[in-house]
């Protein structure tokens, strides 16, 4: 099994920066691509950025040019560096991991995983 725990959320002024972390533990062989999603009250959960095990990245249009996603496979940790933050970035940010299709061990269920989220609040 895999557990994802986010940290680094908090209150920041518009134009400021924040770095989120997501620590993966347990059977990390069972996961591959990881990403950040966010959800504001009354809005749909949306993809922010994803990164493959090899380090290939993709960003939403709103995140592109402002946010940087990265991962440290040795530490089993995912990061999101957020710069030039706007009030519209205010949301609960969730860490997500896709199953590893090459992991055939009985330890892996083939499911994806979610963290419980960390709140980011950007003030005007």
Order of alpha helices (4+ residues) and beta strands (2+ residues): beta-beta-beta-beta-beta-beta-beta-beta-beta-beta-beta
